Amino acid sequence: MTLIDAPHSRSARTPSSPASRRTVAGIWALVVALVALVAITFLPTSYVIQQPGPVYDTIGTAPDHDGEEKPLISVEGAQTYETSGSLDLTTVQVVGNRERTPSWFELALAWLDGSRAVVPIDAVFPEGQTSEQREEQNAALMVDSQAEATAAALSQLGYDVGARLEVVRPTSDDSPASGVVEEGDVIVAANGEDVADIDRLKEIVAEGEGAPVTLTVQRDGAEEDLEITPEEGEVDGRTTWLIGVYLTTTFDFPIDVTIQLDDVGGPSAGTMFALGIIDTLTPGSLTGGEEIAGTGTIDAAGTVGPIGGIRQKLYGARGAGADFFLAPASNCDEVVGHVPAGLEVFSIETLDDAMTAVEAIAQGETGDLPTCTAG
């Protein structure tokens, strides 16, 4: 019996081979890595993800709150005309907020995706601002953008539109304007200079370098002077002087233009709204049946301004089937090297530029249009 059992006993005491030890070590390393990965996945982050959002055709329809398709732009008081092709506005969707940030695993996937961007949370949700406050601010910016776009479009078509600056509310309870201005005040002058433009008001405040600013406002049918002492603050990464008030520009439009677009905020659709209004109010098809997308803020004077998330909007446009894209010239550095295959991008600075580009696209003569180059 011992002659049979002995070999078995010697085999059990044979030392493990180096290969076996390496296998065990590898397994343990894998287990530790998996545990670390799981732990990191649940750690809080300080970033959010920007990705392509929905695309809406300004000369088409969009769903209302009840899900019913309605014309995105409708006009009363003037002749309207059939359109073709598309003039798409593009959006950016933000994944995450201060209450729930994306996991490190989600961020890693976004870093590897050229159509998405990982950005610091403070760049999207300023410190102290809740998600509800951000949505409220973006909704106000959208309303203002629609009014500015309507003014730009009607002015382009020869209509006479009036403009005035109206107070929405102070930016906070402790802002310089709090307790001084009231909702509905109409600002007619700053330091004695007539103003009907938000940008000019900002320039007057900045030029004072902190000196008190006298605002002349219309309130309850009478004019009165209000003095506000600005405070330094940061806007778009730049330090400037602020009076701390939300303003909107109101107009006296000769015709009624309604833009119906729910659950979309911010000012970046202004240029495409203006083009859609012009196409609706002019005979023939402005696009020539082409699929054109774009972005850019716009003011009543027709100046196109920069926007955020241009890369995501380029991918969103291409994904929606657009062949051409109108980009603000001030965003061109972000465009170069990030244009999806099959999409042609043209640079614009004004509504005139945008009209020229759309008409050239419709005629198939885009060779002389300005494109984005590296700065």
C-alpha positions as MATLAB code, in Angstrom:
seq = 'MTLIDAPHSRSARTPSSPASRRTVAGIWALVVALVALVAITFLPTSYVIQQPGPVYDTIGTAPDHDGEEKPLISVEGAQTYETSGSLDLTTVQVVGNRERTPSWFELALAWLDGSRAVVPIDAVFPEGQTSEQREEQNAALMVDSQAEATAAALSQLGYDVGARLEVVRPTSDDSPASGVVEEGDVIVAANGEDVADIDRLKEIVAEGEGAPVTLTVQRDGAEEDLEITPEEGEVDGRTTWLIGVYLTTTFDFPIDVTIQLDDVGGPSAGTMFALGIIDTLTPGSLTGGEEIAGTGTIDAAGTVGPIGGIRQKLYGARGAGADFFLAPASNCDEVVGHVPAGLEVFSIETLDDAMTAVEAIAQGETGDLPTCTAG';
ca = [
       0.000    0.000    0.000;
       2.792    2.412    0.817;
       4.448    1.683   -2.520;
       1.252    2.945   -4.242;
       0.732    5.995   -1.973;
       4.329    7.248   -1.873;
       4.475    8.789   -5.357;
       1.236   10.658   -4.641;
       2.716   12.076   -1.416;
       5.884   13.253   -3.163;
       3.784   14.909   -5.924;
       1.755   16.918   -3.384;
       4.945   18.345   -1.859;
       6.452   19.410   -5.218;
       7.050   23.226   -5.171;
       4.893   25.385   -7.490;
       6.455   26.266  -10.820;
       7.376   29.912  -11.645;
       4.620   29.914  -14.273;
       2.004   29.053  -11.631;
       3.170   31.856   -9.355;
       2.982   34.337  -12.212;
      -0.548   33.210  -13.014;
      -1.689   33.734   -9.415;
      -0.005   37.142   -9.276;
      -1.685   38.131  -12.539;
      -5.091   37.092  -11.237;
      -4.598   39.136   -8.066;
      -3.435   42.149  -10.096;
      -6.542   41.870  -12.251;
      -8.785   41.652   -9.178;
      -7.150   44.716   -7.626;
      -7.487   46.640  -10.891;
     -11.169   45.734  -11.174;
     -11.823   46.756   -7.571;
     -10.006   50.062   -8.160;
     -11.995   50.640  -11.354;
     -15.278   50.015   -9.568;
     -14.234   52.347   -6.736;
     -13.184   55.118   -9.129;
     -16.464   54.760  -11.033;
     -18.381   55.929   -7.978;
     -16.028   58.749   -6.967;
     -17.421   62.257   -7.631;
     -15.949   64.224  -10.536;
     -15.748   67.929  -11.360;
     -16.604   67.635  -15.065;
     -19.620   67.379  -17.349;
     -19.903   66.066  -20.901;
     -21.042   68.056  -23.920;
     -22.439   66.026  -26.807;
     -24.484   66.688  -29.959;
     -28.074   67.582  -29.154;
     -31.268   67.620  -31.227;
     -31.347   69.470  -34.557;
     -34.399   71.517  -35.595;
     -35.304   72.832  -39.042;
     -36.318   76.489  -38.681;
     -38.400   76.296  -41.886;
     -39.954   73.010  -40.777;
     -41.937   71.866  -37.762;
     -41.159   71.046  -34.148;
     -43.187   69.254  -31.450;
     -44.993   71.365  -28.862;
     -45.518   70.398  -25.212;
     -48.308   68.018  -26.265;
     -46.110   66.337  -28.865;
     -48.041   67.835  -31.776;
     -45.961   69.034  -34.729;
     -46.288   72.796  -35.291;
     -44.475   75.169  -37.661;
     -41.331   76.324  -35.914;
     -41.826   79.810  -37.414;
     -45.276   81.252  -38.084;
     -46.174   84.762  -39.272;
     -49.333   86.851  -39.099;
     -49.798   90.174  -40.867;
     -47.662   89.454  -43.927;
     -47.581   87.156  -46.959;
     -45.651   83.918  -46.431;
     -44.220   81.521  -49.002;
     -43.447   77.822  -49.441;
     -39.894   76.740  -48.636;
     -37.764   73.692  -49.364;
     -34.569   72.121  -48.099;
     -33.674   72.915  -44.496;
     -32.138   75.634  -42.349;
     -31.205   73.650  -39.263;
     -30.363   75.081  -35.870;
     -28.047   72.875  -33.839;
     -27.905   72.283  -30.098;
     -25.599   70.839  -27.466;
     -26.711   68.402  -24.786;
     -24.998   68.516  -21.390;
     -24.609   65.240  -19.509;
     -24.325   65.853  -15.772;
     -24.881   68.713  -13.345;
     -23.819   69.693   -9.834;
     -26.282   67.251   -8.319;
     -25.044   64.319  -10.414;
     -21.721   64.443  -12.264;
     -20.663   61.802  -14.828;
     -18.535   58.919  -13.542;
     -14.849   58.596  -14.415;
     -15.776   55.696  -16.691;
     -18.257   57.905  -18.579;
     -15.636   60.639  -18.848;
     -13.093   58.178  -20.243;
     -15.525   57.105  -22.958;
     -16.254   60.742  -23.827;
     -12.524   61.559  -24.067;
     -12.213   58.874  -26.740;
     -15.163   60.226  -28.764;
     -14.370   63.106  -31.149;
     -17.989   64.279  -31.158;
     -18.057   64.775  -27.386;
     -16.138   67.048  -25.014;
     -15.259   66.864  -21.325;
     -15.390   70.322  -19.736;
     -15.015   71.610  -16.155;
     -18.359   71.838  -14.434;
     -17.732   75.492  -13.519;
     -17.675   76.360  -17.236;
     -21.291   75.208  -17.590;
     -22.722   75.522  -14.073;
     -21.154   78.566  -12.326;
     -20.477   78.174   -8.611;
     -23.614   78.910   -6.625;
     -25.972   78.476   -9.588;
     -28.507   75.653   -9.412;
     -29.722   73.648  -12.396;
     -33.092   75.391  -12.101;
     -31.456   78.827  -12.168;
     -29.422   77.840  -15.227;
     -32.541   76.646  -17.039;
     -34.322   79.889  -16.161;
     -31.402   81.939  -17.456;
     -31.183   79.930  -20.686;
     -34.923   80.293  -21.241;
     -34.605   84.074  -20.899;
     -31.667   84.074  -23.329;
     -33.733   82.093  -25.838;
     -36.617   84.579  -25.657;
     -34.192   87.466  -26.138;
     -32.481   85.626  -29.000;
     -35.786   85.134  -30.807;
     -36.606   88.829  -30.516;
     -33.146   89.884  -31.746;
     -33.366   87.421  -34.649;
     -36.799   88.721  -35.638;
     -35.525   92.310  -35.515;
     -32.471   91.425  -37.622;
     -34.561   89.544  -40.190;
     -37.245   92.222  -40.531;
     -34.601   94.960  -40.762;
     -32.892   92.945  -43.511;
     -36.221   92.920  -45.367;
     -36.699   96.679  -45.009;
     -39.139   96.790  -42.098;
     -38.825   99.520  -39.464;
     -38.428   98.081  -35.953;
     -38.014  100.010  -32.698;
     -35.803   98.804  -29.846;
     -35.648   99.429  -26.112;
     -33.825   97.857  -23.154;
     -36.105   96.432  -20.488;
     -35.135   95.218  -17.018;
     -35.981   91.586  -16.312;
     -34.619   91.525  -12.755;
     -31.379   91.942  -10.777;
     -29.002   88.997  -11.119;
     -29.127   88.364   -7.355;
     -30.370   89.929   -4.113;
     -26.932   91.421   -3.395;
     -26.082   92.654   -6.906;
     -25.372   96.405   -7.384;
     -28.727   96.838   -9.165;
     -30.764   95.105   -6.446;
     -33.171   97.529   -4.790;
     -32.435  100.178   -7.440;
     -34.011   98.938  -10.681;
     -37.394   97.279  -10.937;
     -38.828   94.699  -13.289;
     -40.225   96.446  -16.354;
     -37.995   99.525  -16.120;
     -37.022  100.692  -19.624;
     -33.453  102.013  -19.817;
     -33.308  104.952  -22.207;
     -29.891  106.435  -21.348;
     -26.659  105.758  -19.444;
     -24.545  108.671  -18.197;
     -26.610  110.941  -20.424;
     -26.089  108.924  -23.627;
     -29.147  107.413  -25.314;
     -28.897  103.607  -25.419;
     -31.057  100.943  -27.029;
     -28.359   98.280  -27.268;
     -27.107   95.990  -24.511;
     -23.558   95.926  -25.869;
     -23.308   99.737  -25.814;
     -24.583   99.809  -22.224;
     -21.907   97.284  -21.254;
     -19.259   99.466  -22.906;
     -20.395  102.563  -20.994;
     -20.281  100.661  -17.688;
     -16.817   99.240  -18.472;
     -15.447  102.632  -19.554;
     -16.220  104.022  -16.089;
     -13.870  101.457  -14.477;
     -16.023  101.197  -11.371;
     -17.358  104.746  -11.228;
     -21.092  105.102  -10.494;
     -23.319  104.872  -13.576;
     -26.462  106.982  -13.927;
     -29.258  105.116  -15.700;
     -32.230  107.067  -16.995;
     -35.278  104.798  -16.945;
     -38.923  105.019  -17.850;
     -41.062  103.793  -14.954;
     -44.831  104.123  -14.661;
     -44.938  106.626  -17.496;
     -42.260  108.947  -16.099;
     -38.491  109.210  -16.434;
     -36.133  109.108  -13.463;
     -32.386  108.816  -12.901;
     -30.967  105.876  -10.938;
     -27.359  105.591   -9.761;
     -25.631  102.199   -9.617;
     -22.032  101.509   -8.560;
     -20.655   98.579  -10.618;
     -18.659   95.707   -9.181;
     -15.900   93.697  -10.827;
     -16.908   90.290  -12.114;
     -15.945   87.656  -14.628;
     -17.803   87.059  -17.895;
     -16.604   84.392  -20.348;
     -13.221   84.276  -18.606;
     -12.757   88.045  -18.806;
     -12.816   90.433  -15.835;
     -15.083   93.443  -16.358;
     -17.413   95.828  -14.515;
     -21.006   94.705  -13.931;
     -24.153   96.381  -12.627;
     -25.800   93.011  -11.976;
     -29.050   93.102  -13.914;
     -30.714   90.856  -16.488;
     -31.943   92.857  -19.487;
     -33.985   92.038  -22.546;
     -34.364   94.027  -25.736;
     -37.981   94.603  -26.736;
     -39.148   95.781  -30.144;
     -42.213   97.229  -31.856;
     -42.645   94.776  -34.708;
     -44.957   95.710  -37.605;
     -45.899   92.034  -38.106;
     -46.372   89.165  -35.693;
     -43.625   86.515  -35.848;
     -43.946   83.512  -33.523;
     -41.147   81.017  -32.941;
     -42.354   77.795  -31.350;
     -39.529   75.726  -29.876;
     -39.941   74.072  -26.490;
     -37.232   72.775  -24.147;
     -34.365   74.548  -25.918;
     -32.506   77.412  -24.250;
     -29.659   79.817  -24.865;
     -28.969   82.427  -27.550;
     -27.018   80.423  -30.140;
     -29.915   79.761  -32.559;
     -30.344   83.438  -33.442;
     -28.680   83.359  -36.860;
     -30.673   80.356  -38.066;
     -33.923   81.864  -36.730;
     -33.220   85.020  -38.766;
     -32.559   83.013  -41.938;
     -35.725   80.978  -41.384;
     -37.837   84.129  -40.985;
     -36.371   85.645  -44.165;
     -37.023   82.447  -46.140;
     -40.610   82.319  -44.855;
     -41.284   85.932  -45.876;
     -39.676   85.893  -49.345;
     -40.798   84.195  -52.589;
     -39.008   81.061  -53.710;
     -36.680   78.825  -51.751;
     -33.716   80.558  -50.166;
     -31.844   77.239  -49.853;
     -32.537   75.935  -53.355;
     -33.566   72.688  -51.658;
     -30.174   72.166  -49.968;
     -29.718   70.895  -46.424;
     -27.967   73.712  -44.534;
     -27.224   73.894  -40.808;
     -25.529   76.516  -38.679;
     -25.220   78.362  -35.417;
     -24.374   81.774  -33.996;
     -25.910   84.454  -31.822;
     -27.273   87.507  -33.599;
     -28.229   91.026  -32.561;
     -30.751   93.383  -34.085;
     -28.007   94.949  -36.215;
     -27.299   91.558  -37.805;
     -23.939   90.898  -36.138;
     -23.213   87.166  -35.694;
     -21.511   86.250  -32.419;
     -19.650   83.220  -31.004;
     -21.258   80.255  -29.315;
     -20.165   77.273  -27.219;
     -19.956   73.633  -28.253;
     -19.186   74.248  -31.922;
     -17.594   70.796  -32.383;
     -20.651   69.027  -31.026;
     -22.883   71.118  -33.286;
     -20.846   70.185  -36.352;
     -21.304   66.481  -35.607;
     -24.973   66.987  -34.788;
     -25.531   68.750  -38.118;
     -23.828   66.017  -40.116;
     -25.716   63.338  -38.223;
     -28.985   65.067  -39.160;
     -28.057   64.985  -42.847;
     -26.780   68.530  -43.424;
     -24.205   69.012  -46.175;
     -23.288   72.627  -45.349;
     -22.680   74.491  -42.098;
     -22.529   78.228  -41.287;
     -20.115   78.925  -38.409;
     -19.374   82.226  -36.636;
     -15.959   83.511  -37.720;
     -15.076   83.959  -34.044;
     -15.401   80.176  -33.566;
     -13.182   79.235  -36.516;
     -10.174   78.202  -34.418;
     -12.361   75.535  -32.806;
     -13.704   74.389  -36.164;
     -10.375   73.679  -37.885;
      -9.481   69.997  -37.596;
     -12.882   68.986  -36.222;
     -15.136   68.972  -39.287;
     -16.867   65.611  -39.870;
     -16.433   64.025  -43.274;
     -19.007   65.165  -45.828;
     -19.696   68.556  -44.222;
     -18.599   71.871  -45.774;
     -18.188   74.767  -43.329;
     -18.354   78.452  -44.233;
     -17.396   81.366  -42.008;
     -19.848   84.228  -41.351;
     -19.691   87.476  -39.366;
     -23.018   89.111  -40.246;
     -26.503   88.254  -41.439;
     -25.460   89.637  -44.831;
     -22.646   87.051  -44.894;
     -25.110   84.300  -43.985;
     -27.505   85.345  -46.751;
     -24.664   85.436  -49.279;
     -23.532   81.956  -48.222;
     -27.022   80.413  -48.424;
     -27.682   81.950  -51.828;
     -24.298   80.707  -53.134;
     -25.027   77.211  -51.811;
     -28.445   77.265  -53.506;
     -26.776   78.180  -56.807;
     -23.949   75.674  -56.406;
     -21.346   78.459  -56.490;
     -19.517   78.178  -53.168;
     -15.940   78.528  -54.424;
     -15.537   82.128  -53.255;
     -17.148   81.716  -49.824;
     -14.826   82.212  -46.813;
     -13.974   79.053  -44.883;
     -12.432   78.555  -41.456;
      -8.655   78.564  -41.242;
      -6.383   78.217  -38.230;
      -5.674   81.519  -36.494;
];
